[in-house]
Amino acid sequence: MDVQRVGRASLNKAEAKKTGPQASVSFSELMTKGRDEQAYAKLDKLMRDIEDQGKLLADTRTVDELRKYKGLIKEFMEDAVKLGLSLEERRGFNRRGRTKIYKIVTEVDRKLLDLTDAVLKKEKSGLDILDMVGEIKGLIVNVYA
């Protein structure tokens, strides 16, 4: 039986291949980017739905269309607030040297909040109509009660 020596040359060759530029992207960065893109796509779709429903409500002025419009506005606002603001926690030291935790609400994306304001300004006339319809509905309920 012949025993052959294993040379170290093969180990050095394998290590040499590892050198070179490598791009490193963390999993959390990829997930955050994907989640943000999905959220913006959802808000964009909701904005288009609100515009379409606002036009339909202005034309028909039915209670059913009003409910759909209110639901879309409510959903848009909830999503915008969830995405537009976040709670940040920072650790610091007070004057005595003790650790203190600061909780700060920060604006993650100012454009998202501006988009919310733009939708509300654009749909103000629709919201005024909704307000009047809501008052009338309340008066009708009082008459029946």
Secondary structure by P-SEA (a helix, b strand, c coil): cbbbbbbaaaaaaaaaaaccbbbbbcaaaaaaaaaaaaaaaaaaaaaaaaaaaaaaaaacccaaaaaaaaaaaaaaaaaaaaaabbbbbbbbccccccbbbbbbbccccaaaaaaaaaaaaaaaaaaaaaaaaaaaaaaaaaaac
